[in-house]
Amino acid sequence: MKNRLLGKYLVLDAENRNMLHSQIANFKSETTVDGKAKIYFEEQTPQKILAQIKMPLTCMELHTPTLEEAYMDLIENKTSEATVQ
């Protein structure tokens, strides 16, 4: 349940960001505010994603939501829905 609510993702960065973004084009990804690549994953493992990147990385962070984060997100979404109606 928590993975569906918040999502699991990798944050990656490299000196050549253009090349990194071209190598991850097949993944569900977005660019963070500071220019790093955020890759969401469900079926694939981080290891399988990283194995497909053929360049040195300067940053690799793995985010898996905690139950507390999932709970807080659920509460915030319910509160937002209640104020919109």
Secondary structure, DSSP 4 states (H G I P E B T S, - for coil): -HHHHH-EEEEEE-S-HHHHHHHTTTS-EEE-TTS-EEEEESSS-HHHHHHT--S--SEEEEE---HHHHHHHHHHHHHHHHHH-
